[in-house]
Amino acid sequence: MSNTDLHYIRSQMVAPMPAPDGRKGITGWLREKLFSSVKDTILTVLSVALIVWFLPGLIEWLFINAVWTGPDRSVCSTVVQGGIQPEGWSGACWAFVDAKFQQFLYGRYPVDERWRVQLVALVFVLLLAPLLIRKLPYKSLNAILLFIVFPVFAYLFLVGGSFGLARVETPLWGGLLVTLILSVVGITVSLPMGVLLALGRRSNMPVIKALCVIFIEVIRGVPLVALLFMASVMLPLFMPPGTTFDKFLRALVGVSLFASAYMAEVIRGGLQAIPKGQYEGADSLGLSYWQKTLFIILPQSLKISLPGIVNTFIGLFKDTSLVYIIGMFDLLGIVRQNFSDASWATAQTPATGLVFAGFVFWIFCFCMSRYSLYMERRLDTSRK
């Protein structure tokens, strides 16, 4: 074949063509994202109409007509900036949140001892942040400090009774303190326990498999409310006579067991998604069961299960509000308890308190969701 027969082959790539005029700028983005079809156009118009109808009143209630400071309910019920409230006036009573803010954070934890809670929270953030930031070194040391040393440190400081610290009984705990402890302990316990339960449910040993199946199905078939009642009321009946069992510890056990059962099913789904060839390849290398599981199967299954795992974490964080029914006051419980305070009893107080509690829950859940998306992008090897 002569050289003249190859003249049709390009030696350089063709320069990219410019995008059509209809796909450039804001107009192109709107056409592609919001008005690409008749259905999208109708939904966009309806959404904008709802926002225009709902948002101004919400902003007016939250900010414009809101009362931010004051000594008691009078600032939210009769007087606004020195004048009589007009008929039909309504606005958020943020003065109630401002007056009760410390109680929302710590419950009835003694005021002079709240520095201990602040210190524990600071240490937790300093140990957790390096684990979440990929480029920081010493991950193994950090994990040992966070999961082994920190729980002992937190218990000694929060409960007290040693090293010259006054003892603070758990019935005095409340607010965001209880919410965070319940959720952090539940998350920390449920993930490894869920992995073991998922592996046990897929085990070839009949006894192990049967025990894991019974545990998972029983826990998943019982509402968390019933499980908390059982942990609070029935668990002490199985203890030796005269044995006291802290109510807060009972709630921790109930929440952790409940989350573990759901976590096990999420992880089992990830295990079932692993192709059979991965197991056969590990067996062909002569790896033992635990080597195959720890180094090949689990890393892949956890990556697949990451959205479900984080979804379980978020659900657990919100479900901690159910401890209110057994006489413990988490953030939502302590907010609701203060509705009965006669000095702040107004028509706007309940709505304001619930909006505040909902916003705090949303902040934590949104942060977990965004970090989950970051981890999914980082672990998505199919895009690299």
QUIPE-V690047 format. One record per backbone hydrogen bond with DSSP energy under -1.0 kcal/mol. NH is the residue of the N-H (numbers start at 1). CO is the residue of the C=O. E is the energy in kcal/mol with one decimal. If there is no record, write none. Layout:
NH,CO,E  NH,CO,E
This chain:
5,2,-1.2  6,3,-1.5  9,6,-1.6  23,20,-2.1  24,21,-1.2  28,24,-2.0  29,25,-1.9  30,26,-2.8  31,27,-2.3  32,28,-2.2  33,29,-2.9  34,30,-2.1  35,30,-1.6  41,37,-2.2  42,38,-2.4  43,39,-2.5  44,40,-2.3  45,41,-2.4  46,42,-2.5  47,43,-2.4  48,44,-2.5  49,45,-2.3  50,46,-2.3  51,47,-2.3  52,48,-2.7  53,49,-2.1  54,50,-2.6  55,51,-2.7  58,54,-1.8  59,55,-2.8  60,56,-2.4  61,57,-2.3  62,58,-2.9  63,59,-2.6  64,59,-1.5  65,60,-3.1  67,92,-2.5  73,343,-2.5  75,72,-1.3  76,73,-1.5  78,74,-1.8  79,74,-1.6  80,83,-2.5  83,80,-2.0  85,78,-1.3  89,86,-1.9  92,61,-3.0  94,67,-1.1  94,92,-1.0  95,67,-1.3  96,93,-1.3  98,94,-2.5  99,95,-2.3  100,96,-1.8  104,100,-2.3  105,101,-1.5  106,102,-2.5  107,103,-2.3  108,172,-1.3  109,106,-1.3  113,110,-1.2  114,111,-1.2  116,113,-1.7  118,114,-2.0  119,115,-2.2  120,116,-2.4  121,117,-2.4  122,118,-2.2  123,119,-2.5  124,120,-2.3  125,121,-2.2  126,122,-2.3  127,123,-1.8  128,124,-2.4  129,125,-2.6  132,128,-1.4  133,129,-1.7  142,138,-2.1  143,139,-2.4  144,140,-2.2  145,141,-2.3  146,142,-2.3  147,143,-2.8  148,144,-1.7  149,144,-1.6  150,145,-2.8  153,149,-2.1  154,150,-3.3  155,151,-2.3  156,152,-2.3  157,153,-2.0  158,154,-2.9  159,155,-2.2  161,165,-1.9  165,162,-1.8  168,159,-2.9  172,169,-1.8  173,170,-1.7  175,329,-1.8  176,104,-2.3  177,105,-1.8  179,175,-1.8  180,176,-2.7  181,177,-2.1  182,178,-2.6  183,179,-2.2  184,180,-2.9  185,181,-2.5  186,182,-2.2  187,183,-2.7  188,184,-2.6  189,185,-2.3  190,186,-2.6  191,187,-1.5  193,189,-1.8  194,190,-2.6  195,191,-2.1  196,192,-2.2  197,193,-2.4  198,194,-2.5  199,195,-2.5  200,196,-2.6  201,197,-2.4  202,198,-1.1  203,200,-1.2  209,205,-2.7  210,206,-2.7  211,207,-2.5  212,208,-2.2  213,209,-2.5  214,210,-2.6  215,211,-2.4  216,212,-2.6  217,213,-2.7  218,214,-2.4  219,215,-2.4  220,216,-2.5  221,217,-1.3  222,219,-1.2  227,223,-2.1  228,224,-2.6  229,225,-2.1  230,226,-2.4  231,227,-2.5  232,228,-2.2  233,229,-3.0  234,230,-1.0  235,230,-2.0  237,234,-1.2  238,235,-1.5  239,236,-1.1  243,240,-2.0  250,246,-1.9  251,247,-2.1  252,248,-2.1  253,249,-2.3  254,250,-2.5  255,251,-2.7  256,252,-2.3  257,253,-2.4  258,254,-2.1  259,255,-2.4  260,256,-2.1  261,257,-1.8  262,258,-1.4  263,259,-2.5  264,260,-2.3  265,261,-1.3  266,262,-1.7  267,263,-2.5  268,264,-2.3  269,265,-1.8  270,266,-1.3  271,267,-2.3  272,268,-2.2  274,271,-1.0  278,275,-1.4  280,276,-2.3  281,277,-2.7  282,278,-1.9  283,279,-2.3  284,280,-2.2  285,281,-1.0  286,283,-1.4  287,282,-1.8  292,288,-2.9  293,289,-2.4  294,290,-2.8  295,291,-2.2  296,292,-1.4  297,292,-2.3  298,293,-3.0  301,297,-2.5  302,298,-3.0  303,299,-1.4  304,300,-2.0  305,301,-2.3  309,305,-2.6  310,306,-2.5  311,307,-2.1  312,308,-2.0  313,309,-2.2  314,310,-2.6  315,311,-2.3  316,312,-2.5  317,313,-2.4  318,314,-1.9  319,315,-2.2  321,318,-1.4  322,319,-2.1  323,320,-1.6  324,321,-1.3  325,322,-1.7  326,323,-1.3  327,324,-1.3  328,323,-1.8  334,330,-3.0  335,331,-1.9  336,332,-2.4  337,333,-2.3  338,334,-1.4  339,336,-1.2  340,337,-1.2  341,338,-1.4  344,341,-1.9  346,344,-1.1  352,348,-2.2  353,349,-2.6  354,350,-2.4  355,351,-2.3  356,352,-2.3  357,353,-2.4  358,354,-2.8  359,355,-2.3  360,356,-2.1  361,357,-2.4  362,358,-2.4  363,359,-2.3  364,360,-1.8  365,361,-2.4  366,362,-3.0  367,363,-2.1  368,364,-2.0  369,365,-2.2  370,366,-2.6  371,367,-2.2  372,368,-1.9  373,369,-1.9  374,370,-2.0  375,371,-2.4  376,372,-2.3  377,373,-2.2  378,374,-2.1  379,375,-2.3  381,379,-1.6  383,380,-1.1  384,381,-1.2
